[in-house]
Amino acid sequence: MPVFALLLIGLVAELAVIIAVGQTIGVLLTILLLVAVSMAGVALLRRQGFRTLMSFNNAIRDRRDPSPEMTDGVLIAVAAGLVMFPGFVSDLAALFLLFPPTRALVRRRLLRRATTRRQVYVVVDGEIVDEPPADAIVIDGRRDD
């Protein structure tokens, strides 16, 4: 599905929810609720961002694989964009990504998908670390003088 169609569906959903909430509790309370949810999202963003940064620093210092922390950082950045977009649906999606247990579900899925992708084989001084697949493209980097 094209990105434009997804954005259009998201915009229509946001407007529908805002209108429904506004009709139920009133316009002023709806605006106050939107501001309060966004402020709560920003506060949670700061806290989770700081924790992720500290975890990343610890992973680097302990010489562990920092992939989970890096993925968390990307997910928190996506959540930041969603918090800045006014609306209840985007704020709910942002809170989903900011809440550590639900973010862990998304992170595991992303990391699992990344590891099942085709691997890149590194050739150092003409020696291949692993056997490349049969359809691999081999480029000879030696100079002929």
Sequence and secondary structure as in RCSB ss.txt:
>XXXX:A:sequence
MPVFALLLIGLVAELAVIIAVGQTIGVLLTILLLVAVSMAGVALLRRQGFRTLMSFNNAIRDRRDPSPEMTDGVL
IAVAAGLVMFPGFVSDLAALFLLFPPTRALVRRRLLRRATTRRQVYVVVDGEIVDEPPADAIVIDGRRDD
>XXXX:A:secstr
  HHHHHHHHHHHHHHHHHHHHHHH HHHHHHHHHHHHHHHHHHHHHHHHHHHHHHHHHHHTT   HHHHHHHHH
HHHHHHHHHS SHHHHHHHHHHHSHHHHHHHHHHHHHHHHHS     EETTEESS   TT          
